[in-house]
Amino acid sequence: VDAHAHLADPRWTPSEIQDLMKEAFGQGLGFILQGGVGPQDWERQIELKKLYPKQVGLCFGLHPYFVSENEEEVCEIALDSLVQVLPQAMALGE
């Protein structure tokens, strides 16, 4: 189990993620828990879980970088969004 990954990071291309997942699972990794960063990241995580429903777990939260880079109002809106997606998550993080 990888208990803290960020495969939803937009710097990863879909083909890179596919190659990484194939290699990781081929090496014996069975499960990856994603770390949440912010609302856009949560959406990418949900899409990743659709591709790997038994191998990816969702963990949503607001990363300190997100909080420090956004106004309080944006963070409040993100927290309201978090309430909506949290039932899909295995964990609350960041």
Secondary structure, DSSP 4 states (H G I P E B T S, - for coil): -EEEE-TT-TTS-HHHHHHHHHHHHHTT---EEEPP-SHHHHHHHHHHHHHSTTTEE-EE---HHHHHHS-HHHHHHHHHHHHHHGGG-SEE--
